[in-house]
């Protein structure tokens, strides 16, 4: 049974230990988290103007919605202010900046009522992030941009924290996904037809109850292990949900091949090429990467997905 910690006094080392045991940490909005979500909100509202973004789906053809969200996501990812705010958040939450590696924060949208479920608003089935070539020590950081409810949240499926799930992660290669799958996301509108490679999915019926969902205000933070089986809840709230998430890994656990239990992970490749050290943006050391992929491709340019930058001249 997982424990949910609210605004804990625990330091980062003990927090990581408990996260790797299946606990979940929740933080109230604070200046550093609010700064990141409020910046994201400014970009979203600029892109959807004059419409209210959470209700824009009510008055836009789905194709137009995709045209707006497609470039909005890379604009947020590549904006220099985004990285500055993420680093301040990590520092504020007590992370060791010399040993914490992070990936770029991503903007997600979950529309309501089945309006858009493919491509840029792909609804995630039950999965563990570590099925997608992430290390077992990966931690997931998730923040909502606007108010949301249980009806538009995501669910943790507790039964499977320490119970293996038959899944298709053996078919997943992260480098190939970066080369083909991600790049085609904005082209998918009515249905997600991306076939190569296939996103890992359960291959057996699952008992998704008991589950639990966590709801926090805009700028609140949910922190959990990438080994948790979780899924997107079908949004029935009547409003689109916008959120931010990113991932971290700590050097000590990376070197020790530590972290959460890895009981059903059979993917190939590694996401470690995408991570950068919080202190100076240095990549993960080569000798550490080779612990997870002894023979990575020689062409390193193909290992990291790089969506086209969409920051206008002068930025914001």
Secondary structure, DSSP 8 states (H G I E B T S, - for coil): ---EEES----HHHHHHHHTTT-EEEE---HHHHHHHHHHHHHHHHHHTTS-GGGGGGTS-HHHHHHHHHHHHHHHHH-HHHHHHHHHHHHHTT--TTTEEE---EEEEE-STTS--SGGG----SB-GGGGT--TT-EEEEEESS---GGGSEEEEGGGSSS---BSGGG-BHHHIIIIIGGGGGG-SSS----SS----BSS-----SEEE----TT-EEEEETTS-EEE----SSS-EEEEEEEEEEHHHHHTT-SS--SS---BS-SGGG-EETTT--B--HHHHHHH-TT--S-GGGGS--------TT--
